[in-house]
Every structure is written in structure tokens, then in C-alpha cells.
Amino acid sequence: MSLISMDTLSRIEIIKFFSKRCGVSYRKAAIMYSALNDLFDEAIKNKDSIRIGKIGIFKPIISNPKRVVKGFIRGINGEVTPASEVYNIDHRIKYRFKLFKEYRRKNRM
């Protein structure tokens, strides 16, 4: 099963791949997919890093809270009125994926 031609790997393709690779029924492969999805969900909620074998790692990037000052208010019909509004933005979490150097070297990426 070639996965290279796809732009995005969908749920169905992953389940079919699990089914074929592990020799299990589609239903059991769907349960495996659901378990993997739950595992990622829990790791993201806990702000944990997620290592994907020898391929790479998802790392949480946590930005500090900050204060944002907006120097205008946009009104009806897009009219702009000078004003000063201050917003406080809490911590933000982004995940970044980093390929391991060894994987990039072996696959010439």
C-alpha cells in the first residue's frame, strides 16, 4: 500500500493500512485507530511531547501571557475611531513537528 501520493492521510486510509499491515479486520483496525487518537488527545491535553518512532517529535511550544494594546476601535461599516483598548492574552500552546536528522539523512529530505 503506497501512501506517498496522498496530500493528507485520512482516517480511512490509516484504518485500511492498520488492517492490512496487522492482518486484522476493518473493525479492529478502527478500534486501534481510535485508541491511537485517544492517546494523542490525552498527550496534547497534558502538554506532552509526542515522539513518532524514528521519524520525529511533536513538541509543545508554550508562549507566555502578554498584554496587547489596540490603538483603535473598528465600528459599523468599517469606520475607525482612535481609542485605546487593552487585552490580556493567556498562555498559548502550539505544537511543532521536527523531523529527526537521521531520518532526513536516510530519506534525503
ABEGO torsion letter per residue (X at the ends): XBAAABABBBAAAAAAAAAAAAGBBAAAAAAAAAAAAAAAAAAAAAGBBBBBEAABBBBBBBBBBBBBBBABBBBBGGBBBBBBBBBBBBBBBBBBBBBBAAAAAAAGX
